[in-house]
Amino acid sequence: MEKENTGYSATVDEGFIVEILKEEDCKEVRDCIQCGVCTGACPLSPLGSQNPRKIVAMIREGLKNNALGALDPCFLCGQCQMFCPRGVKLKEVLLKLREFNFKSRKVCEGLQFVNELLTSQFNPYMQPPETRTQWINSTDISSPFKDQSKAVYFAGCTASYMDVSQEIPRTIVKLLTRLNEDWTLLNEEWCCGMPFLYIGNVDMAREFAIHNVKEIEKKGAETVITGCPTCWHTLKFRYPKLLKTELKFNVVHITEYIVDKLANGHIEISRKILERVTYHDPCDLARYSMISLPREILKKIASDFVEMPLHGKDTLCCGGGGLMEAVDSKLRSTITMRRIKQAENVGAKILATSCGGCKYYLSQAAADAKSEIQVKDIVELLYSCM
């Protein structure tokens, strides 16, 4: 049934409301009180580029075309969801809208291109899949592939393919080897699949999840270790939902692994970093309350650690979230540059993070700004202090 809505002068699609509300993660939409806290928290709102409150209002009134048209640009960083006083899972709602857009072939050209890359190359970077593990050639690791192993190191796409981020996987495997960890790489690691969910292609996200889980289970691994927050979040939280089953292995981010090894005395710190260090919280860690662990590490290795504005649960996206580079590269650059300026304003010489994607975009912005700030992953800093 369709009727005319006088509030927005648009056609109401009541089936759209039903479709959204039947989703377990979207049903709280009905509890929204239109307070606008979500829009106030959104990093794109001050630029006039996004208004989560308005999107929810459109959904509740059944204004399907309006809601889908207002979706992009969006980092899908989850900041709006963090501050909602009614517990509306706004990130899940926005992901559902992207699914609607994908099914109705209304995805923007940039996201369509990334979808094609992922489908053909198993990564979003126009890189041949056979070069995924070439980063390890510059290490002294002679046997990175084992038939069976207690732990799998899942490097992720950005750390595997982007030069500026490749020191992260190299350092992680050196750390695992130094600690006598029984680890292996996957013979055929594919993208974790989260970019497909950003695009709205749930079927392909599920296909990639099935592939990666099979590859991990072939190794008999009890634990998957990753340095990528998006891979960590996707494997740990998204895969069980996509596959409708519990995983047979545990998934840990490298910061969790390091804190455990520090607590057990397996890692000894031999020196401290003297330069001032600040820390950028990756969205996928901060949204799941992994805020204190990176700081535990930094406070052990940095003699002068300071916080930036918008840290912890208030963290500002690095700019790369939600495939923003493919949607609006200028907007992405604006947000990334803002983060570099915030680090400079607290007098930091080193900007630490725990994410290959964040390192990639922040390093790019620092170079463009001719900033003297060094962008380093926390595992690189830790290893240099051992």
N, C-alpha and C positions, 0 to 999 in steps of 0.2 A: 504494500500500500504506500502511495506517495501523497504528500500534501505540501502545501506551500507554507514555509516558515517566514514569519514577518520580521523576526529578529535580524536575520542575515540576508533576507530576500533571496533565498536559494531553495532548491528542491531537497526535501527530506527523504532519506532512504532508511526506513525503519529496520530493514534487514541488516544494514551496516551496524547499527547499534547492537542488535542481537549477536552478530558475528564477533564483535569486540568483547562483549560482556561474557560470552561463553568461555573465553580463554581464562584459565585459572589465574594467570599472572596479570590479567587486565581488569578483573571484575571490580577492583577498588575504584575504578573510574567513577562509579556511581556515588562514591563517598567524597569526591572533590567538592570543596566549599568555595572554590574560585577566589582564594585569598591572594594569589599572585606570588607567593613565596618562591615557587618554582621558577617563575620568570625572573625574579630578582636574583636568583642564584645562577642563572644561565650565563655562561661567559660570552655568549653571542648577543644577549639581550641589549647591552649598552650600545651595540653597533646597529641595533634595529634589525637584526637578521633572524631572530627567533623569538617565539612567544609560546612556551609550553602551555600556559594557562588557557590561551585562546584555542589551541589545538584540542585540549580536553573539552572545552565548551562546544566546539564544533562536533566532536564525536558524540557528546551526550545529546545534541540536537539532531543527530543523524545526517549532518552535512558532510557526506563522504568526500565529494570532490574538493570541497574547501579544505578539509583536514589533510587530505593527501597532497594538495597543492601547497600547503603551508609547511610541509615536513622538512624540506631541505632549505638551507644548509643546517646540519646538526652534527656535533661531534659524537653524539651518543655516549657522552662521557659519564652520564649518570648523576651529574651535580644536582639537577632538578629533583631527582628521586631522593637524594640524600636528605634534602631539607623539607620534603613534603610532610606537613604535620598530620596528614590523614593516611600516610602509608601507601599512597598511590605509586605503583611500580611504573613510573613514567618511562624509564628506558625500555621496559618490555612493551609498553604501549607503542612507543615510537618504532621499535623493531617490527611490531605487528603491522604498523602502517606501511613500512618499507616492503613487507611481504605482500600487502595489497597492491602496492605500486608495481612490484615485479610481476605479479600475476596478470595485471592489466596492461603490462608493457609500457608503463609510464616512468620507468627508471631513466635518469639522466644519462647522457652519452658517456660521461666519465665512468659511471658505475657499470654501464653496459660493457665498456672496454675492459675494466678490471674483471668482470664476470667471465669474459671470453679468455683472458689471460689465465685465470685460475683453472678454468676447465681444460685448457690445452697444455699449460705448463706446470700446473700444480703449485704455482706461486704467483703473486701479483706484480712481479717486477720484470717481466719480459726476459727472464733468464731461463736457459735450458735446464731441465730437472737434473741432468747428469752432472751439472757443476755445483749442485747444492752443498756438497761436502768438501769442495776444493780448499776452503779456509784452513782445513787441518793440515794441508801439505806444508805449511810454514811452521809446524810444530815438530817436536821430536817424538811424537806418538807414533809408534810403528804399527800397532794393531788396534785400530779404533772400532773394528767390526768383529763381534763375537757371535757364535751361534746361540749361546745361552749366557745370561748375565743377571745379577740381582737388580741392577739399575740401568735404565735407559736414559741417556741424555738427549732431550728433544730440543734442538737448537732454535727452531722457528725460522721463518722466511727472512726477516730483516737482518738478523744476526748472521744468517748463512750467506746472503747475497750482497748486502751493502758494505762497501769497504770500511767506512767509518765505524761500523758496528761489529766487524768481524773479530776485533780483539776480545770481545766478550766471550764467544764460544771457545776461542783459543785459550783464554785464561781459565775458563771453567773446566775444560778437560785437563789442563795442567794441574789445577787444584785437586780434581777428583783422583788423578793419578798419584799425586804427591801424598794424598791421604789414604792410598791403597784401596780405593773404592773399586768394587767389581762393577764396571760400567761398560756400556757399548753404545754406539750410534745405531740408528735404524738403517737397514739397507735401502729402504724406500720410504723416507719421511716425506709426507705431503704437508701442505699448509694445514694448520689446525682447523680451518674452515670458518673461523669467525668472520672473515671478510664476506663470505657468502651470506651470513646472517645480516651483516650491515647492508648488503645489497637487497636482501629479501628472498634469496634463493635457498629456502630451507631444505629442499630435496638434495641439492648438491652438498650442502653443509653436512647432512646426514651421511651421504655417500663417502665424504672425506673422513668423517668420524669412524665409520665402519672400517675403512682401509687402515687408518692409523692404529685403531685398537687391535686389529688382527696382527699388524706388524709388531706391536708391543708384546702381545701375548705369545707370538712365536719365540720371542727371546726369553720367555719365562720370567719376566721382570716383576719384582715386587713393588718397585718404586720408579716413577718417572720424574726426573729432575729437569727443570727448564729455567732459563734466565729471562724468558719473555712473559710479562704479566698477562698478556692477552692469551697466549698459549696455556698458561697456568689456569686462568679463569675458564677458558673454553673446555679444556680437558676435564677439569675438576668439577665444574658446575653445569656446563652445557651438554657434554657428552651423555651423562646419565639421562637427561631429559630427551635428547634427540633419539637415543637408542632404547629408551624405556627399560633400562636395566642398570644395576650397580656395576661399577668397574671392578675388575679383579686386582687392580693395582692402586697404589696411593700416588697422588700427584703433589709435588712440593716445588715451591719457587726456591731459587738458589739462596735467597736471603734467609729463608727458614732453615735450610741445610747448614748454612754458615753459622747462624746463631746457635744451633744445636751443637755443632762441632766446637765452637768457642766455649760453650758451657761445660762440655765434657773434657776440655783441655787438649783436644786433638789439634787445635790451631793455636800457635803461639805467636804473639805480636812482638817483633824485634825492634821496630822503630815507629815513630809517629809522624804524620804529615804536619808540617809547620805552617803551610799556607792556610788562609781562611777558607773553610769549606761550607757550602750550603747544599741543600738537598731538594730536588724536585720529586714529589710523589707521583708516580704513574697512576693514572685513573683506576686501572683494574686492580691495583693493590689497595689504594686508599678506600675505594668503595666497598672492599671486603675486609676493612679494618686491619690491614697489614701496614700499620703506621709506625708502631713502636720498634719493630724488628730492625728495619734499616738504620734507625737512629741508634740502636744498641751497638751496631757494628761501627757506625761512624764515630761515636763517642769513645770507642776503644782505640781508634786509629788516627783521629784528628784532634790536635791540641787546641784548635780554634774553630768550633762549629757554631754556625748561626742559622737561624730560620729566616726564610723569605716570607713576605706577605702571602697569603693564600697557600697555606701548607696543610698537611694532614688531610682531614676530611674536606677541608675547604680548597684543596689543591686546584690549580688552574690547569686545564688540559694543555699539553705541549703544542697542540695544534693539529696533530696527526690523527686524532680519533675519528672514527666513523668514516674512514677513507676520505677525509676532507680534502686532501691533496687532489683527488680525482674530481671532487665536486666544485671546489672553489679555492684554487691555490693561493690567490692573493689574500683571501680571508685567513687561510691557514697561516700564511707568513706573518700577518699582522699579530695574531695571537702568540705565535712562537717568539717573535721579536719582543713582545711585551714581557715574556718570561725572562729573557736575557737581561733586559733593563732592570727587572726586579732583583736579579742576582747581583748585577753591578751595583745597585743602590745600597745593598747591605755590605758592600766591600769584599765580596767573595772573589777568590782567585780560581777556585775549583767549584764547578757546578756538578754535583754527583746526582746520579739517578739509578734506577734498577730496571731499565728497559732499553732494548736495542732501538726501538722506534723513537722513543724520547731522545736518546743520544743522537740519533741520526738527524732529527729535525732541529734540535737545539744546537748541535755542532754547526749545522748549515747556517742557522741564524747568527751565531757568534761570528762566523767567518764573514757573512754579509755585513755585519755591523762593525767589522774590524775590531772586535772585542778581544781583550787579552784573556778572557775567561777560558779555562780548559774544561771541556765537558767530558766526564769520565763515568763509567759504570762503577757501581759500588764494589763489584767483585774485582775489578782492575785495581782499585785503590787498596783493597784488603790484601791482595796477593803481593803488591809492592811493599807491604809492611811486614810480610812474613819473613 
